[in-house]
Amino acid sequence: MIKLSDRLKAIADLINPGETVADIGTDHGFLPMSLWETGKSPLVILSDVNVGPLKKAETNIAKYFPGQSFDLRIGSGLQTLEHGEVDTVVIAGMGGILISDILAEDINKTKSFKRYILQPRNAQKYLRAWLINNGFHITDEKLVREGKFICEIISAVSNNQSAETGYLNQLISKSDNENKEQCDMYLEISPILFVKKDPLLVEFIENKIKIELNILKSLKSGVKSDKSHKIKLSEDRIKSLMKFLKRSLANEYEYE
Ligand SMILES: C[S@@+](CC[C@H](N)C(=O)[O-])C[C@H]1O[C@@H](n2cnc3c(N)ncnc32)[C@H](O)[C@@H]1O
């Protein structure tokens, strides 16, 4: 039986039994192999833009399921899929900008799939903003520990596929210009994590505060002449993060 890492297991847990799945940027192929092995997904597609990763997936298939054939495809992003060919598309372990570029390439095709599970390694805020600005609803979020990192997993559906309005979408559309700072924070720390009382949320925010405090410290000790504006921005960010931390510690979160 394939043993998934906590990160891949968290992604697998978001797949509903019976859903067909394409894993874009599959690399080792463990996620789709496991979805097939456990019987959760009747059809899985392993897709990658590079030959090396697909060879890795082939080697793993030969090791774990000798003689079993899997659907391996080579090509960039969603180019390897037909319109609506699978229920759920997983794009994990890539940067948020690359993920949004893949989604933007052929928006009609992108919106032909029922659901996305995305796990951006960076630029998470950029990806959320892209999703919201391009007709997607963020329906679920989850944090998962991987070594010293806390990974963010985002579930999204397009407005072609669901009438559901994502929680984050509603908050962003309600925010006015005065609330821009708060709205920015919602894009960085999803309100869904508060609503669901994600067990890693406090640590996730604390880590952001630690990073910003270090930035502030080095700004204050630096000699650059234009630093006062940057110091103000950094202090404001720490204040906003502290506000979010307080809410997460108090388990208080509601629509405002
Ligand atoms: C770090 S691995 C992630 C592997 C796996 N998805 C995971 O989360 O563990 C990123 C993979 O994405 C692939 N990749 C990068 N750009 C891609 C693209 N435009 N389309 C498909 N795959 C891509 C790379 O070849 C690599 O195998």
The ligand as an ORCA input file, in Angstrom:
! r2SCAN-3c Opt
* xyz 0 1
  C       7.747     19.882     -7.158
  S       6.962     18.826     -8.294
  C       5.438     18.497     -7.482
  C       5.085     17.047     -7.551
  C       3.737     16.664     -6.957
  N       2.649     17.328     -7.626
  C       3.696     16.979     -5.487
  O       2.965     17.899     -5.088
  O       4.410     16.317     -4.705
  C       6.469     19.907     -9.597
  C       6.219     19.155    -10.895
  O       5.521     20.029    -11.766
  C       5.983     19.806    -13.072
  N       5.602     20.972    -13.876
  C       6.168     22.209    -13.881
  N       5.545     23.006    -14.762
  C       4.531     22.280    -15.305
  C       3.542     22.543    -16.269
  N       3.446     23.741    -16.851
  N       2.683     21.563    -16.584
  C       2.774     20.345    -16.015
  N       3.705     20.032    -15.104
  C       4.571     20.983    -14.748
  C       7.460     19.567    -12.906
  O       8.012     18.862    -14.008
  C       7.479     18.741    -11.615
  O       7.444     17.361    -11.893
*
